[in-house]
Amino acid sequence: MKQQTLCKNYSFEGKGLHTGKPVHIELCPAPDNFGICFQRTDLEGSALIEAVAANVKHTRRSTELAKGKASVRTVEHILSALTGLGVDNALIRTDSAEMPILDGSARPYVEAIVADGLAEQQEERVWIELDHTVEFRNEKTGSWVRIEPADTLSYECTIDFNSRVLGVQTVKWSYGDDYASQIAPCRTFCFFHEIVKMAALGLVKGGDVENAIVIVEKPVRPAQIARMAKVFHQPLLDVTEKGYLSNLELRFEDECGRHKLLDLMGDLRLCGGFLKAKISAYKPGHSINTKTAKLL
């Protein structure tokens, strides 16, 4: 199979989920064997950051990459979009330190790219193949990610937050399945009781019910709803019968599980390319995902 890049440039504007700051990005075609790189256009010099595990700086509620004085966070959604569509080479130019959250999923990127298709390049794709199983475990959390040799790429991802609302969700995706319709639309999520803590840490400044699914495990008082409204800068919030904040319609019953698979695909792209392997994950997160990518 030949390497692929974008057919043209694509521009997106929005706000960072955690910084809340406005950001403009441009997705650009890139030459053979370029890989995926981020470029901070607001900094002097080229300020290029390669999308590889060696450049992971932080994994607190998102994946942040850094090289020299340049950094960029919340890269997992755009990396997942490029991986799910089969993009080998791309340059992502940004004027801010965080990717735009858009609607909380990878769908806006995917819809734009799919409309034009991809450009085939000259060089053959170099698949990352294993001759033995690679596994990373977090004994404290019970999380693990396992990568096994295989003839084709496949994922199986299970989430378990001990949540009465979510339950246990297992999602599968294989190379050749429709990423654009089955995985890309799935939005990021958090729990109601986490929001105040995250806000106190300087996070979710750009969060709202338009770009995140908020799960409510226990009955909440009107005062708590009012407090959340201030965090989200939205006056009217409510809890649905199914246990979600505001009048939310899930895109899939297991949308949260699918989003964790979306994140896993984006984080594992930091191994430097496309895997030819069977990937299994239990309770994955940015920390264990990126540590597994480093092992690879």
C-alpha positions in Angstrom: 0.0 0.0 0.0 1.3 3.5 -0.9 1.5 6.3 1.7 -1.2 8.9 1.7 -1.5 12.6 2.5 -4.2 15.3 2.3 -5.5 16.6 -1.0 -5.4 20.2 0.1 -5.2 22.5 3.2 -8.1 22.6 5.7 -8.7 25.3 8.3 -10.5 25.0 11.6 -11.3 27.5 14.3 -12.5 27.0 17.9 -11.4 27.1 21.5 -9.2 24.9 23.6 -11.1 22.6 25.9 -8.7 23.3 28.8 -7.3 26.7 28.0 -10.5 28.2 26.7 -8.4 30.3 24.3 -9.4 30.8 20.6 -7.3 28.8 18.2 -6.9 28.6 14.5 -5.3 25.5 12.9 -4.5 24.4 9.4 -4.1 20.8 8.2 -1.7 20.7 5.3 -0.4 18.0 2.9 3.1 16.7 3.6 5.8 14.8 1.6 6.5 11.1 1.7 8.0 9.8 4.9 7.2 13.1 6.7 4.9 11.6 9.3 2.7 13.9 11.3 4.1 17.1 12.8 2.6 20.0 14.7 4.0 23.6 14.0 3.4 26.5 16.3 3.0 29.5 14.0 2.9 31.9 16.9 6.4 31.1 18.0 9.7 32.2 16.4 11.5 29.7 14.2 10.0 26.6 12.8 8.8 25.3 16.2 8.1 21.8 14.8 6.9 19.1 17.2 6.9 15.5 15.8 3.9 13.4 16.8 6.0 10.7 18.5 5.9 9.3 22.0 9.4 10.7 22.9 7.8 14.2 22.8 5.0 13.4 25.3 5.1 16.0 28.1 1.9 15.6 30.1 -1.1 13.3 30.0 -3.4 15.0 32.5 -6.9 14.9 31.0 -5.4 15.1 27.5 -2.2 14.3 25.6 0.4 17.1 25.4 3.5 17.1 23.2 6.5 19.4 23.5 9.9 20.0 21.9 12.2 22.7 23.0 10.0 25.7 24.0 7.1 24.7 21.8 4.2 22.6 23.1 0.7 21.6 22.0 -2.0 19.8 24.0 -5.2 17.8 23.3 -3.7 16.3 20.2 -5.4 12.9 20.5 -8.6 13.7 18.5 -6.8 15.0 15.4 -4.2 12.2 15.5 -7.1 9.7 15.8 -8.8 11.3 12.8 -5.7 11.1 10.6 -5.1 7.5 11.7 -8.6 6.3 11.2 -8.7 7.7 7.7 -5.3 6.3 6.8 -3.2 9.6 6.5 0.5 8.8 6.7 1.9 12.4 6.3 0.5 15.7 7.4 1.6 19.1 8.9 -0.7 20.7 11.5 -0.1 24.4 11.8 -1.5 26.0 15.0 -1.4 29.5 16.5 -2.1 28.3 20.0 -0.8 25.7 22.6 -4.0 23.6 22.3 -6.0 22.0 19.5 -9.6 23.3 19.2 -12.1 21.0 20.9 -14.8 21.7 18.2 -17.7 19.4 19.1 -15.7 17.2 21.3 -15.1 14.5 18.7 -13.1 13.9 15.5 -16.0 14.3 13.2 -15.4 17.9 12.0 -11.9 16.9 10.8 -13.1 13.7 9.2 -16.0 15.2 7.3 -13.8 17.8 5.8 -11.1 15.3 4.7 -13.5 12.6 3.4 -15.3 15.1 1.1 -12.1 15.3 -1.0 -10.5 11.9 -0.4 -6.7 11.4 0.0 -3.7 11.8 -2.3 -1.7 8.7 -3.0 2.1 9.2 -2.7 5.1 7.4 -4.2 6.6 5.6 -1.2 5.2 2.4 0.3 3.6 2.6 3.7 5.9 1.1 6.4 3.8 -0.9 8.8 5.0 -1.3 12.4 5.0 -5.1 12.9 5.8 -7.0 16.1 7.5 -10.4 16.6 6.2 -10.7 20.2 3.5 -9.3 22.4 3.9 -5.9 24.1 1.9 -5.2 27.2 1.8 -2.3 29.7 -0.1 -2.6 33.0 -1.0 -0.2 35.8 -1.4 -2.4 38.8 -2.9 0.4 40.9 -5.7 1.2 38.5 -6.1 -2.3 36.9 -5.7 -0.7 33.5 -3.7 -2.5 30.7 -3.0 -2.2 27.0 -1.8 -5.3 25.1 -0.4 -5.3 21.5 -0.1 -8.7 19.8 1.4 -9.6 16.5 -1.3 -10.0 13.8 -1.7 -9.9 10.0 -4.0 -6.8 10.2 -4.9 -4.0 12.6 -7.7 -4.4 15.1 -8.8 -2.8 18.4 -10.9 -4.0 21.3 -11.4 -1.4 24.1 -13.3 -1.9 27.3 -14.2 0.9 29.8 -15.3 0.4 33.4 -15.7 3.4 35.6 -17.9 1.6 38.2 -20.7 3.8 36.8 -24.4 3.0 37.1 -25.0 5.3 34.1 -22.3 3.9 31.8 -22.0 0.3 32.9 -19.2 -1.7 31.2 -18.8 -0.9 27.5 -16.7 -2.9 25.0 -16.1 -1.5 21.6 -14.3 -3.1 18.6 -12.9 -1.7 15.4 -10.8 -3.3 12.6 -8.9 -2.0 9.7 -11.3 -1.5 6.9 -14.3 -0.7 9.1 -15.9 2.7 8.7 -14.1 5.0 11.1 -15.9 8.1 9.8 -19.3 7.0 10.8 -18.6 4.6 13.7 -15.8 6.2 15.8 -15.2 9.8 14.7 -18.6 11.2 15.9 -18.1 10.1 19.5 -17.5 13.0 21.9 -15.3 13.4 25.0 -16.9 12.9 28.4 -16.4 13.5 32.1 -18.3 13.0 35.3 -20.3 15.8 37.0 -18.4 15.4 40.3 -15.0 15.9 38.5 -15.8 19.3 37.0 -15.2 21.6 40.0 -12.0 19.8 40.7 -10.8 20.2 37.1 -11.8 23.8 37.1 -9.7 24.4 40.3 -6.7 22.9 38.5 -7.1 25.4 35.7 -8.7 22.9 33.3 -11.9 22.8 31.2 -12.0 26.5 30.7 -13.4 25.9 27.2 -15.8 23.1 28.3 -19.6 23.2 27.8 -22.4 20.8 27.0 -21.9 21.4 23.3 -18.5 19.7 23.3 -18.6 17.2 26.2 -20.9 14.6 27.6 -21.3 15.1 31.3 -22.4 12.0 33.3 -24.3 12.5 36.6 -24.0 9.5 38.9 -26.0 10.9 42.0 -28.9 13.2 42.5 -27.7 16.9 42.5 -29.1 20.0 44.2 -30.1 23.1 42.3 -27.1 24.9 43.8 -24.8 22.4 42.3 -26.4 22.8 38.9 -26.0 26.6 39.2 -22.3 26.1 40.1 -21.8 23.9 37.0 -23.6 26.6 34.9 -20.9 29.1 36.0 -18.1 26.7 35.0 -19.7 26.1 31.6 -20.9 29.7 31.2 -24.4 28.5 30.4 -27.4 29.5 32.5 -29.8 26.6 31.8 -28.6 23.1 32.7 -30.6 20.1 33.8 -30.2 16.4 34.4 -31.8 13.9 32.0 -33.6 10.7 33.1 -30.7 8.6 31.8 -28.1 10.5 33.9 -26.6 13.0 31.6 -26.3 16.8 32.0 -28.6 18.9 29.9 -30.9 17.7 27.0 -28.2 15.4 25.5 -28.9 12.9 22.8 -26.2 10.2 22.6 -24.9 9.5 19.1 -24.5 5.9 20.2 -25.6 4.0 23.3 -21.9 3.2 23.9 -20.6 6.6 22.8 -18.3 7.0 25.7 -16.7 3.6 25.1 -16.3 4.5 21.4 -14.6 7.8 22.4 -12.1 6.0 24.5 -11.3 3.9 21.5 -10.9 7.2 19.5 -8.5 8.4 22.1 -6.6 5.1 22.1 -6.1 5.2 18.3 -4.8 8.8 18.5 -2.4 8.1 21.4 -1.0 5.0 19.9 -0.3 6.8 16.6 2.6 8.3 18.7 4.5 5.0 18.2 5.4 6.6 14.8 3.1 5.0 12.3 0.5 2.4 11.5 0.5 -0.8 13.5 -0.2 -4.2 12.1 -1.3 -5.8 15.3 -4.2 -6.9 17.5 -4.7 -4.1 20.2 -6.6 -4.9 23.4 -7.2 -2.3 26.2 -9.0 -2.4 29.5 -9.7 1.0 31.2 -7.3 2.9 28.9 -6.3 6.5 29.4 -3.8 9.0 28.0 -1.1 8.0 30.5 -1.1 4.2 29.8 -1.8 4.7 26.1 1.3 6.9 25.6 3.5 4.8 27.8 2.5 1.8 25.6 3.4 3.9 22.5 6.8 4.5 24.1 7.4 0.8 24.5 6.5 0.2 20.9 
